[in-house]
């Protein structure tokens, strides 16, 4: 664990550095300035809801953390423990334990559920075995020999999450996990995410269904036009009608 020493009025105290931190990151798509000095941090085992209206920069921030090719990170620091993610490529970030579940899920065509999970374990840093996945995702166990792209939307989302957990995961990034799903399937995904929370997996969730994301989360960051408009507890956002109306339109 990294410790920082602070001197105050002649006394020395020790404070624990955050498990994950984003410090003043600036990211661009070409010359379009999307992420404009975003900063926040997360303690180990917390879930953080990254919220905002459409176009606020939520997905771009998530992709910058994952070190995806776009957006281009031009300045700022992203730290996961002692790993300087801002110096890494996408595959290096993944090997450091950052796993992104993108909105489009990216299930590999032609491969079964089981083959999708096995492929995730080819690279170093193994997470859950297929048997452990099926214990937490019984529906995937029932469909293990079915081609992944023929699953329902909700089942594909389960597979995308399970595939990320099949690798070593220190920080799980979820981009719109409820997008396009029927309410009954959203409830099933929520059940799975609550199970992940109980396991103490540090998670950032971007979700338009803000209330559902806040119910799951410990803390919240609200973005507005690429900048942080609010940071605090999830309960503070749930309790503030003014905050939700101004930045989330709910």
Rosetta blueprint (number, residue, H / E / L):
1 X L
2 X L
3 X E
4 X E
5 X E
6 X E
7 X E
8 X E
9 X L
10 X L
11 X E
12 X E
13 X E
14 X E
15 X E
16 X E
17 X L
18 X L
19 X L
20 X E
21 X E
22 X E
23 X E
24 X E
25 X E
26 X E
27 X E
28 X E
29 X E
30 X L
31 X L
32 X E
33 X E
34 X E
35 X E
36 X E
37 X E
38 X E
39 X E
40 X E
41 X E
42 X E
43 X L
44 X L
45 X L
46 X L
47 X E
48 X E
49 X E
50 X E
51 X E
52 X L
53 X L
54 X L
55 X L
56 X L
57 X L
58 X H
59 X H
60 X H
61 X H
62 X H
63 X H
64 X H
65 X H
66 X H
67 X L
68 X L
69 X L
70 X L
71 X L
72 X E
73 X E
74 X E
75 X E
76 X E
77 X E
78 X E
79 X E
80 X E
81 X L
82 X L
83 X E
84 X E
85 X H
86 X H
87 X H
88 X L
89 X L
90 X H
91 X H
92 X H
93 X H
94 X H
95 X H
96 X L
97 X L
98 X E
99 X E
100 X E
101 X E
102 X L
103 X L
104 X L
105 X L
106 X L
107 X L
108 X L
109 X L
110 X L
111 X L
112 X E
113 X H
114 X H
115 X H
116 X H
117 X H
118 X H
119 X H
120 X H
121 X L
122 X L
123 X L
124 X L
125 X L
126 X E
127 X L
128 X L
129 X L
130 X H
131 X H
132 X H
133 X H
134 X H
135 X H
136 X H
137 X L
138 X H
139 X H
140 X H
141 X H
142 X H
143 X L
144 X L
145 X L
146 X L
147 X E
148 X H
149 X H
150 X H
151 X L
152 X L
153 X H
154 X H
155 X H
156 X H
157 X H
158 X H
159 X H
160 X H
161 X H
162 X H
163 X H
164 X H
165 X H
166 X L
167 X E
168 X L
169 X L
170 X L
171 X E
172 X E
173 X E
174 X E
175 X E
176 X L
177 X L
178 X L
179 X L
180 X L
181 X L
182 X L
183 X H
184 X H
185 X H
186 X H
187 X H
188 X H
189 X H
190 X H
191 X H
192 X H
193 X H
194 X H
195 X H
196 X H
197 X H
198 X H
199 X L
200 X L
201 X L
202 X L
203 X E
204 X E
205 X E
206 X E
207 X L
208 X L
209 X L
210 X H
211 X H
212 X H
213 X H
214 X H
215 X H
216 X H
217 X L
218 X L
219 X E
220 X E
221 X E
222 X E
223 X E
224 X E
225 X L
226 X L
227 X E
228 X E
229 X E
230 X E
231 X E
232 X E
233 X E
234 X H
235 X H
236 X H
237 X H
238 X H
239 X H
240 X L
241 X H
242 X H
243 X H
244 X H
245 X H
246 X H
247 X H
248 X L
249 X L
250 X L
